[in-house]
Amino acid sequence: MPATRFSKRRRISSPVKEEPPAYNSSPDELAASSDHEKYHSQRAPSKPLREGRGRKRSCADICSANSTAVASEDSHSELAGPPRASEETPNVLITAAASGEDSPDELDHTTPTFFRRPFRASFSKESRRPHEKFTSQSPSPPPYSRLSSPIATPRTPPVRPPRYEPYKEKMVLKGHRKGVAAVRFSPDGLLVASCSADATIRIWETATGKHLHTLEGHLAGISTIAWSPDGKTLASGSDDKSIRLWDVSTGKAHPHLLLSHSSYIYALSFSPRGNMLASGSYDEALFLWDVRTTRLMRSLPAHSDPIGGVDFVRDGTLIVSCAGDGLIRVWDTATGQCLRTLVHEDNAAVTGVRFSPNGKFVLAWTLDGCVRLWNYVEGRCVKTYQGHTNSKYSIGGAFGVYGGEDGVEQRACVVSGSEDGSILCWDVQSKEILQIIQGHQGVVLGVDTLNQEGLIASGGVDKTVRVWEREREREGAGDSGDAVDAAISTLKVDEQEADGMA
């Protein structure tokens, strides 16, 4: 009975030299084994061996052992008969990879078959090794594949659910002859107002999109509008250096204009009680007006560049302003004293600001393509939201609500326009982009949210006002500003943000 393969390998690896057994091999196989020995003897010249039990094996010994193993395997293949058609392979290495065994190389190093690359058909005959029986008539080797190795198992890509994007376009409101600079929902959410460079203001029904009024009277483009807390009065600031108050129910303007600014009006904001109006202008001044008497109460030399935004805190005790000088200032409403100045190390121009619904943070838009959330009490930036484009235009935004239906957790988000025509929603805490809303053709200048109804209104240079509605499982399901307050109250400061403050 012939010796097993295991016993032959033990005999080959033994340090004691023994006479190789005689095999009944064909002349072709003997020639192949001699070519194998000749090739490896030329590559690795033999070195004198050290005497002793622990002597190292030279390359010549290893090569002769390998040639003997090749001859023994050939003799076994002779005894087993001719191979079947399915067992024929173009080269030795691919056969080893298919069998799943790790074979030693000429230095007796074991190479996993998973990382072994097959020979390519582009090799020339001269570059092929003698023991590679790879003729031109042989079929081309298969391309390298992870599935050809027994170590790799076929894996099907996971089926991902469609991305949750709740905000869908509800309607498109047309009528403005030039770009829309700002849009604002009324406090009760029943109306939406838009102002344009065509010097008009249009008021629409939120539910149906029906056009109710067109307010005309300004002599130049209108850059900003603001609703009074009771929703009966609308204030507008224009490039004609005037501020007008409008009766929304009749569409008529108040007989008295607010005239004190010496340049364009860029920002307006009503106090929570509705008795004061703050205005910011290109003349770098911040004015406080008495709405009942339409008289100027206080003038604050706030900045050294045009003012881009103003806002009142929820209780009316503070006012925040921003300007092109890169400064964000917080003012005491009663005394007009500057309580805090916020500035980032980049010192980019700030074009818009808003207090958070809980009054603890300030959200600011800058021309370096960032929206930053500031803790104005501590004077530090806690979050920076990126992903939109903003380097030239004054772009606005607001806080909103995301999720709350279909098993999706309700989260507070920051909504902003972009110069590439999109609207972005970020998670307030993680800064993840939750949704990118597409629809406008051109820069989106004004964005406002109505969290009670799950609506977003936007206006841009394409002369349209678009209303986006959040898909909800049931009417009024968890839609309130409480979600925004809860999320913002638990904000944690990012460590990397602390390095960007002066």
Residue pairs with C-beta under 8 A, 6 or more apart in sequence:
2 76
2 79
3 21
5 72
5 76
8 69
8 72
9 69
11 18
12 65
12 68
12 69
13 65
15 53
15 55
20 68
23 71
23 72
23 75
24 75
24 78
25 33
25 71
25 74
25 75
25 78
26 78
29 71
29 74
29 75
29 78
30 71
32 70
32 74
32 130
32 131
32 133
33 67
33 68
33 70
33 71
33 74
34 67
35 130
35 131
36 63
36 66
36 67
36 70
36 130
36 131
37 63
37 64
37 67
38 130
39 129
39 130
39 131
40 59
40 60
40 63
40 66
40 67
40 106
41 60
41 63
43 59
43 106
44 58
44 59
44 60
44 63
44 106
45 59
45 60
46 58
46 59
46 60
47 58
49 55
49 56
49 58
50 56
57 108
59 106
59 107
62 106
62 107
62 108
63 106
66 104
66 106
70 131
77 83
89 95
89 98
90 119
90 134
90 138
90 139
90 140
90 141
91 118
91 119
91 132
91 133
91 134
91 141
92 131
92 132
92 133
93 116
93 118
93 119
94 118
94 119
94 141
94 142
96 103
96 113
96 116
97 113
97 116
97 118
97 148
97 149
98 148
100 113
100 149
100 150
100 151
101 113
102 110
102 111
102 112
102 113
103 110
103 111
103 113
104 110
105 111
112 151
113 149
113 150
113 151
114 146
114 149
114 151
114 152
117 144
118 141
118 142
118 143
118 144
119 128
119 132
119 134
119 141
120 141
121 140
121 141
123 134
125 136
128 134
142 148
146 152
147 154
164 403
164 406
164 408
165 435
166 402
166 403
166 405
166 408
166 435
166 454
166 470
166 471
166 472
167 425
167 435
167 437
167 456
167 468
167 469
167 470
167 471
168 468
168 469
168 470
168 471
169 439
169 466
169 467
169 468
169 469
170 455
170 467
170 468
170 469
171 209
171 466
171 467
172 439
172 464
172 465
172 466
173 192
173 194
173 202
173 204
173 209
173 211
173 464
173 465
173 466
173 467
174 463
174 464
174 465
175 202
175 211
175 214
176 194
176 196
176 198
176 200
176 202
176 463
176 464
176 465
177 196
177 198
177 463
178 196
178 197
178 198
178 221
178 463
179 196
179 197
179 442
179 443
179 445
179 459
179 460
179 461
179 462
179 463
180 194
180 195
180 196
180 445
180 446
180 459
180 460
180 461
180 463
180 464
180 465
181 195
181 196
181 197
181 221
181 222
181 223
181 224
181 445
181 446
181 459
182 194
182 195
182 222
182 223
182 224
182 225
182 396
182 445
182 446
182 459
183 192
183 193
183 194
183 446
183 447
183 448
183 457
183 458
183 459
183 465
184 192
184 193
184 194
184 225
184 226
184 227
184 446
184 448
184 457
185 191
185 192
185 206
185 227
185 448
185 449
185 450
185 455
185 457
186 192
186 193
186 206
186 227
186 231
186 248
187 227
187 229
187 230
187 231
188 231
189 206
189 450
189 452
189 453
189 455
190 205
190 206
190 207
190 231
191 203
191 204
191 205
191 206
191 212
191 231
191 248
192 203
192 204
192 206
192 448
192 457
192 465
192 467
193 201
193 202
193 203
193 204
193 225
193 227
193 234
194 201
194 202
194 204
194 225
194 446
194 457
194 459
194 465
195 201
195 222
195 223
195 224
195 225
195 236
196 202
196 221
196 222
196 459
196 463
197 221
197 222
198 221
199 216
199 218
199 219
199 220
199 221
199 222
199 238
200 214
200 215
200 216
200 218
200 222
201 213
201 214
201 215
201 216
201 222
201 225
201 234
201 236
201 246
202 211
202 213
202 214
202 215
202 465
203 211
203 212
203 213
203 214
203 215
203 234
203 248
203 251
204 210
204 211
204 212
204 465
205 212
206 450
206 453
206 455
206 467
209 467
212 251
213 248
213 251
214 251
215 234
215 236
215 246
215 251
215 253
217 244
217 253
218 236
218 238
218 240
218 242
218 244
219 238
219 240
219 242
220 238
220 239
220 240
221 238
221 239
222 236
222 237
222 238
222 239
223 237
223 238
223 239
223 264
223 265
223 266
224 236
224 237
224 265
224 266
224 267
224 268
225 234
225 235
225 236
225 237
225 268
226 234
226 235
226 268
226 269
226 270
226 277
227 233
227 234
227 235
227 270
228 234
228 235
228 270
228 274
228 291
229 270
229 272
229 273
229 274
230 274
231 248
232 247
232 248
232 249
233 245
233 246
233 247
233 248
233 274
233 291
234 245
234 246
234 248
235 243
235 244
235 245
235 246
235 268
235 270
235 277
236 243
236 244
236 246
236 268
237 243
237 264
237 265
237 266
237 267
237 268
237 279
237 281
238 244
238 264
238 265
239 264
239 265
241 259
241 261
241 262
241 263
241 264
241 265
241 281
242 257
242 258
242 259
242 261
242 265
243 257
243 258
243 259
243 261
243 265
243 268
243 277
243 279
243 289
244 253
244 254
244 257
244 258
245 253
245 254
245 256
245 258
245 291
245 294
246 252
246 253
246 254
247 253
247 254
254 294
256 294
257 294
258 277
258 279
258 289
258 294
258 296
260 287
260 296
260 299
261 279
261 281
261 283
261 285
261 287
262 281
262 283
263 281
263 282
263 283
263 306
264 281
264 282
264 306
265 279
265 280
265 281
265 282
266 280
266 281
266 282
266 306
266 307
266 308
266 309
266 394
267 278
267 279
267 280
267 307
267 308
267 309
267 310
267 321
267 352
268 277
268 278
268 279
268 280
268 310
269 277
269 278
269 310
269 311
269 312
269 319
270 276
270 277
270 291
270 312
271 277
271 278
271 312
271 316
271 333
272 312
272 314
272 315
272 316
273 316
274 291
275 290
275 291
275 292
276 288
276 289
276 290
276 291
276 297
276 312
276 316
276 333
277 288
277 289
277 291
278 286
278 287
278 288
278 289
278 310
278 311
278 312
278 319
278 321
279 286
279 287
279 289
279 310
280 286
280 287
280 302
280 307
280 308
280 309
280 310
280 321
280 323
281 287
281 306
281 307
282 306
282 307
283 306
284 301
284 302
284 303
284 304
284 305
284 306
284 307
284 323
285 299
285 300
285 301
285 302
285 307
286 299
286 300
286 302
286 303
286 307
286 310
286 319
286 321
286 331
287 296
287 298
287 299
287 300
288 296
288 297
288 298
288 299
288 300
288 319
288 333
288 336
289 295
289 296
289 297
290 296
290 297
298 336
300 331
300 336
302 321
302 323
302 329
302 331
302 338
303 321
303 322
303 323
303 324
303 325
303 327
303 329
304 323
304 325
305 323
305 324
305 325
305 349
306 323
306 324
307 321
307 322
307 323
308 322
308 323
308 324
308 349
308 350
308 351
308 352
308 353
308 394
309 320
309 321
309 322
309 350
309 351
309 352
309 353
309 354
309 365
309 396
310 319
310 320
310 321
310 322
310 353
311 319
311 320
311 353
311 354
311 355
312 318
312 319
312 333
312 355
313 319
313 320
313 355
313 359
314 355
314 357
314 358
314 359
315 359
316 333
317 332
317 333
317 334
318 330
318 331
318 332
318 333
318 339
318 355
318 359
319 330
319 331
319 333
320 328
320 329
320 330
320 331
320 353
320 355
320 362
320 376
321 328
321 329
321 331
321 353
322 328
322 329
322 350
322 351
322 352
322 353
322 364
323 349
323 350
324 349
324 350
324 351
325 349
326 343
326 344
326 346
326 347
326 348
326 349
326 350
326 366
327 341
327 342
327 343
327 350
328 341
328 342
328 343
328 350
328 353
328 362
328 364
328 374
328 376
329 338
329 340
329 341
329 342
330 338
330 339
330 340
330 341
330 342
330 362
330 376
331 337
331 338
331 339
332 338
332 339
340 376
340 377
340 379
342 362
342 364
342 374
342 376
342 379
342 381
343 501
343 502
344 366
344 372
344 381
344 500
344 501
344 502
345 499
345 500
345 501
345 502
346 366
346 368
346 500
348 366
348 367
348 368
348 370
349 366
349 367
350 364
350 365
350 366
350 367
351 365
351 366
351 367
351 390
351 393
351 394
351 395
352 364
352 365
352 394
352 395
352 396
352 397
353 362
353 363
353 364
353 365
354 362
354 363
354 397
354 398
354 399
355 361
355 362
355 363
356 362
356 363
356 373
356 399
356 484
356 488
357 399
357 481
357 484
357 485
357 488
358 484
358 485
358 488
358 489
360 375
360 377
360 488
360 489
361 373
361 374
361 375
361 376
361 382
361 488
361 491
362 373
362 374
362 376
363 371
363 372
363 373
363 374
363 397
363 399
363 414
364 371
364 372
364 373
364 374
365 371
365 390
365 394
365 395
365 396
365 397
365 416
366 372
366 390
367 390
367 391
367 392
368 390
368 391
369 386
369 388
369 389
369 390
369 391
370 384
370 385
370 386
370 390
371 384
371 385
371 386
371 388
371 397
371 414
371 416
371 426
372 381
372 383
372 384
372 385
373 381
373 382
373 383
373 384
373 385
373 414
373 428
373 491
374 380
374 381
374 382
375 381
375 382
375 493
379 501
380 493
380 497
380 498
380 501
381 497
381 498
381 500
381 501
382 491
382 492
382 493
382 494
382 497
383 428
383 431
383 491
383 494
383 497
384 431
384 494
384 497
384 500
385 414
385 416
385 424
385 426
385 431
386 431
387 424
387 426
387 433
388 395
388 416
388 417
388 418
388 419
388 420
388 422
388 424
389 418
389 419
389 420
390 416
390 418
390 419
391 419
392 419
393 419
393 443
393 445
394 445
395 416
395 417
395 418
395 419
395 443
395 444
395 445
395 447
396 416
396 417
396 445
396 446
396 447
396 448
397 414
397 415
397 416
397 417
397 447
398 414
398 415
398 447
398 448
398 449
399 412
399 413
399 414
399 415
399 428
399 449
399 451
399 484
399 488
400 412
400 413
400 414
400 415
400 425
400 449
400 451
400 456
400 484
401 410
401 411
401 412
401 413
401 449
401 451
401 454
401 470
401 479
401 480
401 481
401 483
401 484
402 410
402 411
402 412
402 413
402 425
402 427
402 434
402 435
402 470
403 409
403 410
403 411
404 410
404 472
404 477
404 478
404 479
404 483
405 471
405 472
405 473
405 474
405 477
405 478
406 473
410 478
410 483
411 427
411 428
411 429
411 434
411 483
411 487
412 427
412 428
412 429
412 483
412 484
412 486
412 487
412 488
413 425
413 426
413 427
413 428
413 434
414 425
414 426
414 428
415 423
415 424
415 425
415 447
415 449
415 456
416 423
416 424
416 426
416 447
417 423
417 443
417 444
417 445
417 446
417 447
417 458
417 460
418 424
418 443
418 444
419 443
419 444
421 438
421 439
421 440
421 441
421 442
421 443
421 444
421 460
421 462
422 436
422 437
422 438
422 440
422 444
423 436
423 437
423 439
423 440
423 444
423 447
423 456
423 458
423 468
424 433
424 435
424 436
424 437
425 433
425 434
425 435
425 436
425 437
426 432
426 433
426 434
427 434
428 484
428 487
428 488
428 491
429 487
429 490
429 491
429 492
437 456
437 458
437 468
439 466
439 468
440 458
440 460
440 462
440 464
440 466
441 460
441 462
442 460
442 461
442 462
443 460
443 461
444 458
444 459
444 460
445 459
445 460
445 461
446 457
446 458
446 459
446 460
447 456
447 457
447 458
448 456
448 457
448 458
449 455
449 456
449 457
450 456
450 457
451 479
451 480
451 481
451 483
451 484
452 479
452 480
452 481
453 469
453 479
454 469
454 470
454 472
454 479
455 467
455 468
455 469
455 470
456 467
456 468
456 470
457 465
457 466
457 467
457 468
458 465
458 466
458 468
459 465
459 466
472 479
